[in-house]
């Protein structure tokens, strides 16, 4: 099956897109359920943050299964979504406690455009069925993205055990690797709150001679 891809920059060279993506895309296309996010947003994380611009990687698990929420970036939601998903609300609480930032929306496109790759390990979900596509094979893409991105110093934010289980795909290097509990309501108070990931990343970037991230963008 031939599959048209958006402009993925250097990510297009990953073996995943020739070896696995066509079959996954076919399975998603044949699924009669309402699949989120829309097809043209499914690879948004990679199109917005190409490998040569990736400075920070934040891993999520999968798209929000609520219609109108997911748009291809991990943890991010469309600007008009209220109330925010609880994990994102906790992320913003920590951001405020860490840097005093008060964000107006849950849309994180501004982070992606600064080199923060917001990548879910699964890129599609049937509406209302969380993790409904976790067995399709999407995870291989995250493995390859981690391997490629770690060919130069990068900051990795690994929230929760699932993300931390992928650390083995990060190649050795002068990286910043932050490991804390997931921001979900079930675990945020077990080490996510108070972890100060945003200021830690900016301090590391400054030490690398790079611009810091405007987390309010």
C-alpha positions as a Markdown table, in Angstrom:
| # | Residue | x | y | z |
|---|---|---|---|---|
| 1 | Unk | 0.0 | 0.0 | 0.0 |
| 2 | Unk | 1.4 | 3.4 | -1.0 |
| 3 | Unk | 1.0 | 6.0 | 1.7 |
| 4 | Unk | 1.4 | 9.8 | 1.3 |
| 5 | Unk | 3.4 | 11.4 | 4.0 |
| 6 | Unk | 3.5 | 15.0 | 5.1 |
| 7 | Unk | 6.9 | 16.8 | 5.1 |
| 8 | Unk | 8.7 | 15.1 | 7.9 |
| 9 | Unk | 12.1 | 16.5 | 7.3 |
| 10 | Unk | 14.9 | 14.2 | 8.5 |
| 11 | Unk | 12.4 | 12.0 | 10.3 |
| 12 | Unk | 11.3 | 10.6 | 6.9 |
| 13 | Unk | 14.5 | 8.6 | 6.7 |
| 14 | Unk | 13.6 | 6.5 | 9.7 |
| 15 | Unk | 13.1 | 2.8 | 8.8 |
| 16 | Unk | 9.6 | 2.9 | 10.4 |
| 17 | Unk | 8.1 | 4.8 | 7.5 |
| 18 | Unk | 9.0 | 2.3 | 4.9 |
| 19 | Unk | 8.9 | -0.9 | 6.9 |
| 20 | Unk | 5.9 | -0.4 | 9.2 |
| 21 | Unk | 3.9 | 2.7 | 8.6 |
| 22 | Unk | 2.1 | 1.6 | 5.4 |
| 23 | Unk | 0.6 | -1.4 | 7.3 |
| 24 | Unk | -0.4 | 0.6 | 10.3 |
| 25 | Unk | -1.9 | 3.3 | 8.1 |
| 26 | Unk | -4.0 | 0.7 | 6.3 |
| 27 | Unk | -5.2 | -0.8 | 9.6 |
| 28 | Unk | -6.2 | 2.6 | 10.9 |
| 29 | Unk | -8.0 | 3.4 | 7.6 |
| 30 | Unk | -10.0 | 0.2 | 7.8 |
| 31 | Unk | -11.1 | 0.8 | 11.4 |
| 32 | Unk | -14.8 | 1.8 | 11.1 |
| 33 | Unk | -14.7 | 3.8 | 14.4 |
| 34 | Unk | -14.0 | 7.5 | 14.7 |
| 35 | Unk | -10.2 | 7.7 | 14.9 |
| 36 | Unk | -8.5 | 10.6 | 16.7 |
| 37 | Unk | -6.7 | 12.8 | 15.9 |
| 38 | Unk | -7.7 | 13.5 | 12.3 |
| 39 | Unk | -5.4 | 11.9 | 9.8 |
| 40 | Unk | -3.8 | 15.2 | 8.7 |
| 41 | Unk | -2.7 | 15.9 | 12.3 |
| 42 | Unk | -1.5 | 12.4 | 13.3 |
| 43 | Unk | 2.2 | 13.1 | 12.6 |
| 44 | Unk | 2.1 | 16.8 | 13.7 |
| 45 | Unk | 4.7 | 16.3 | 16.4 |
| 46 | Unk | 7.3 | 15.3 | 13.7 |
| 47 | Unk | 6.3 | 17.9 | 11.1 |
| 48 | Unk | 6.5 | 20.7 | 13.6 |
| 49 | Unk | 9.8 | 19.7 | 15.3 |
| 50 | Unk | 12.3 | 18.2 | 12.8 |
| 51 | Unk | 15.3 | 16.3 | 14.1 |
| 52 | Unk | 17.8 | 19.1 | 13.4 |
| 53 | Unk | 15.6 | 21.4 | 15.6 |
| 54 | Unk | 14.8 | 19.0 | 18.4 |
| 55 | Unk | 16.3 | 20.1 | 21.7 |
| 56 | Unk | 13.8 | 18.7 | 24.2 |
| 57 | Unk | 11.8 | 15.5 | 24.0 |
| 58 | Unk | 8.6 | 15.0 | 26.1 |
| 59 | Unk | 7.0 | 11.5 | 25.7 |
| 60 | Unk | 3.3 | 10.9 | 26.1 |
| 61 | Unk | 1.4 | 7.6 | 25.9 |
| 62 | Unk | -1.3 | 8.3 | 23.3 |
| 63 | Unk | -3.8 | 10.8 | 22.0 |
| 64 | Unk | -6.7 | 12.0 | 24.1 |
| 65 | Unk | -9.8 | 9.8 | 23.3 |
| 66 | Unk | -12.2 | 12.7 | 23.7 |
| 67 | Unk | -13.4 | 14.2 | 20.4 |
| 68 | Unk | -12.1 | 17.7 | 19.8 |
| 69 | Unk | -9.1 | 17.3 | 22.2 |
| 70 | Unk | -6.2 | 15.6 | 20.4 |
| 71 | Unk | -4.3 | 17.4 | 17.6 |
| 72 | Unk | -1.1 | 15.3 | 17.2 |
| 73 | Unk | 1.1 | 16.7 | 20.1 |
| 74 | Unk | 1.5 | 14.8 | 23.3 |
| 75 | Unk | -0.4 | 16.4 | 26.2 |
| 76 | Unk | -1.6 | 19.3 | 24.0 |
| 77 | Unk | -5.2 | 20.1 | 23.2 |
| 78 | Unk | -7.0 | 22.4 | 20.9 |
| 79 | Unk | -7.0 | 26.0 | 22.2 |
| 80 | Unk | -10.7 | 26.1 | 23.0 |
| 81 | Unk | -10.8 | 23.0 | 25.2 |
| 82 | Unk | -12.2 | 23.6 | 28.7 |
| 83 | Unk | -11.7 | 22.1 | 31.2 |
| 84 | Unk | -8.2 | 20.9 | 30.5 |
| 85 | Unk | -7.4 | 17.2 | 30.7 |
| 86 | Unk | -6.3 | 16.5 | 34.3 |
| 87 | Unk | -2.7 | 15.5 | 33.4 |
| 88 | Unk | -2.3 | 18.7 | 31.4 |
| 89 | Unk | -3.8 | 20.7 | 34.2 |
| 90 | Unk | -1.2 | 19.2 | 36.6 |
| 91 | Unk | 1.6 | 20.0 | 34.1 |
| 92 | Unk | 0.5 | 23.6 | 34.1 |
| 93 | Unk | 0.3 | 23.7 | 37.9 |
| 94 | Unk | 3.9 | 22.5 | 38.1 |
| 95 | Unk | 4.9 | 25.1 | 35.4 |
| 96 | Unk | 3.3 | 27.8 | 37.6 |
| 97 | Unk | 5.0 | 26.6 | 40.7 |
| 98 | Unk | 8.3 | 26.2 | 38.9 |
| 99 | Unk | 8.5 | 29.4 | 36.8 |
| 100 | Unk | 5.4 | 31.4 | 37.7 |
| 101 | Unk | 4.0 | 30.9 | 34.2 |
| 102 | Unk | 0.2 | 31.2 | 33.8 |
| 103 | Unk | -0.8 | 29.7 | 30.5 |
| 104 | Unk | -4.0 | 30.8 | 28.8 |
| 105 | Unk | -4.7 | 27.6 | 26.7 |
| 106 | Unk | -3.7 | 24.0 | 26.5 |
| 107 | Unk | -2.3 | 24.4 | 23.0 |
| 108 | Unk | 1.4 | 23.5 | 23.0 |
| 109 | Unk | 2.2 | 24.3 | 19.4 |
| 110 | Unk | 4.4 | 27.2 | 20.7 |
| 111 | Unk | 6.6 | 24.6 | 22.5 |
| 112 | Unk | 6.9 | 22.4 | 19.4 |
| 113 | Unk | 8.1 | 25.4 | 17.3 |
| 114 | Unk | 10.9 | 26.0 | 19.8 |
| 115 | Unk | 12.3 | 22.5 | 19.5 |
| 116 | Unk | 10.3 | 20.6 | 22.1 |
| 117 | Unk | 9.2 | 17.4 | 20.5 |
| 118 | Unk | 5.9 | 16.3 | 22.0 |
| 119 | Unk | 5.7 | 12.7 | 20.9 |
| 120 | Unk | 3.1 | 10.1 | 21.9 |
| 121 | Unk | 4.3 | 6.5 | 21.7 |
| 122 | Unk | 0.9 | 5.6 | 20.0 |
| 123 | Unk | -0.4 | 8.1 | 17.4 |
| 124 | Unk | -4.0 | 7.1 | 17.0 |
| 125 | Unk | -7.0 | 6.2 | 19.2 |
| 126 | Unk | -10.6 | 5.3 | 18.6 |
| 127 | Unk | -12.9 | 8.0 | 20.1 |
| 128 | Unk | -13.8 | 7.0 | 23.6 |
| 129 | Unk | -11.5 | 4.0 | 23.8 |
| 130 | Unk | -8.2 | 5.0 | 25.5 |
| 131 | Unk | -5.3 | 2.8 | 24.3 |
| 132 | Unk | -7.6 | 1.2 | 21.7 |
| 133 | Unk | -4.7 | 1.3 | 19.1 |
| 134 | Unk | -1.8 | 0.3 | 21.4 |
| 135 | Unk | -1.3 | -3.0 | 19.6 |
| 136 | Unk | -0.9 | -1.6 | 16.1 |
| 137 | Unk | 2.9 | -1.2 | 16.3 |
| 138 | Unk | 3.2 | 2.6 | 16.6 |
| 139 | Unk | 5.7 | 2.2 | 19.4 |
| 140 | Unk | 8.6 | 1.4 | 17.0 |
| 141 | Unk | 8.5 | 5.0 | 15.7 |
| 142 | Unk | 9.2 | 6.4 | 19.2 |
| 143 | Unk | 12.1 | 3.9 | 19.6 |
| 144 | Unk | 13.6 | 5.2 | 16.3 |
| 145 | Unk | 13.0 | 8.8 | 17.1 |
| 146 | Unk | 14.8 | 8.5 | 20.5 |
| 147 | Unk | 17.7 | 6.8 | 18.8 |
| 148 | Unk | 18.1 | 9.5 | 16.1 |
| 149 | Unk | 17.5 | 12.5 | 18.4 |
| 150 | Unk | 20.1 | 11.3 | 20.9 |
| 151 | Unk | 22.9 | 11.5 | 18.3 |
| 152 | Unk | 23.4 | 15.0 | 19.8 |
| 153 | Unk | 22.9 | 16.4 | 23.3 |
| 154 | Unk | 19.2 | 16.5 | 24.0 |
| 155 | Unk | 17.0 | 17.0 | 27.1 |
| 156 | Unk | 14.6 | 14.1 | 27.7 |
| 157 | Unk | 11.6 | 14.4 | 30.0 |
| 158 | Unk | 10.4 | 10.9 | 31.0 |
| 159 | Unk | 7.1 | 11.1 | 33.0 |
| 160 | Unk | 6.0 | 7.8 | 34.3 |
| 161 | Unk | 7.1 | 4.2 | 34.0 |
| 162 | Unk | 6.1 | 3.7 | 30.4 |
| 163 | Unk | 8.2 | 6.6 | 29.2 |
| 164 | Unk | 11.1 | 5.6 | 31.4 |
| 165 | Unk | 10.9 | 2.1 | 29.9 |
| 166 | Unk | 12.0 | 3.7 | 26.6 |
| 167 | Unk | 15.2 | 5.2 | 28.0 |
| 168 | Unk | 17.1 | 2.2 | 26.6 |
| 169 | Unk | 16.6 | 3.6 | 23.1 |
| 170 | Unk | 18.4 | 6.8 | 24.0 |
| 171 | Unk | 22.0 | 6.6 | 22.7 |
| 172 | Unk | 24.8 | 7.5 | 25.2 |
| 173 | Unk | 25.7 | 11.1 | 25.1 |
| 174 | Unk | 25.8 | 14.4 | 27.0 |
| 175 | Unk | 22.0 | 14.4 | 27.6 |
| 176 | Unk | 19.8 | 15.7 | 30.3 |
| 177 | Unk | 17.4 | 12.9 | 31.3 |
| 178 | Unk | 14.6 | 13.8 | 33.8 |
| 179 | Unk | 12.7 | 10.9 | 35.3 |
| 180 | Unk | 9.7 | 11.6 | 37.6 |
| 181 | Unk | 6.2 | 10.3 | 38.3 |
| 182 | Unk | 3.5 | 10.9 | 35.6 |
| 183 | Unk | 1.4 | 14.1 | 35.9 |
| 184 | Unk | -1.8 | 12.1 | 36.0 |
| 185 | Unk | -4.0 | 12.6 | 39.1 |
| 186 | Unk | -3.1 | 9.0 | 40.1 |
| 187 | Unk | 0.6 | 9.7 | 40.5 |
| 188 | Unk | 1.4 | 13.4 | 40.3 |
| 189 | Unk | 1.8 | 13.7 | 44.1 |
| 190 | Unk | 4.3 | 10.8 | 44.1 |
| 191 | Unk | 7.1 | 12.9 | 42.7 |
| 192 | Unk | 5.8 | 15.0 | 39.8 |
| 193 | Unk | 4.8 | 18.0 | 41.8 |
| 194 | Unk | 7.9 | 19.8 | 42.9 |
| 195 | Unk | 10.2 | 18.2 | 40.3 |
| 196 | Unk | 10.7 | 21.6 | 38.5 |
| 197 | Unk | 11.4 | 20.1 | 35.0 |
| 198 | Unk | 10.9 | 23.4 | 33.1 |
| 199 | Unk | 13.5 | 25.4 | 35.0 |
| 200 | Unk | 15.9 | 22.4 | 35.0 |
| 201 | Unk | 15.6 | 22.1 | 31.2 |
| 202 | Unk | 16.2 | 25.8 | 30.7 |
| 203 | Unk | 19.2 | 25.8 | 33.0 |
| 204 | Unk | 20.7 | 22.9 | 31.0 |
| 205 | Unk | 20.0 | 24.5 | 27.7 |
| 206 | Unk | 21.7 | 27.7 | 28.9 |
| 207 | Unk | 24.7 | 25.7 | 30.0 |
| 208 | Unk | 24.8 | 24.2 | 26.4 |
| 209 | Unk | 24.9 | 27.7 | 25.0 |
| 210 | Unk | 21.4 | 27.3 | 23.6 |
| 211 | Unk | 18.3 | 29.6 | 23.8 |
| 212 | Unk | 16.0 | 28.7 | 26.6 |
| 213 | Unk | 12.4 | 27.6 | 26.1 |
| 214 | Unk | 9.6 | 30.2 | 26.5 |
| 215 | Unk | 7.2 | 27.8 | 28.2 |
| 216 | Unk | 4.4 | 30.5 | 27.9 |
| 217 | Unk | 4.5 | 30.4 | 24.1 |
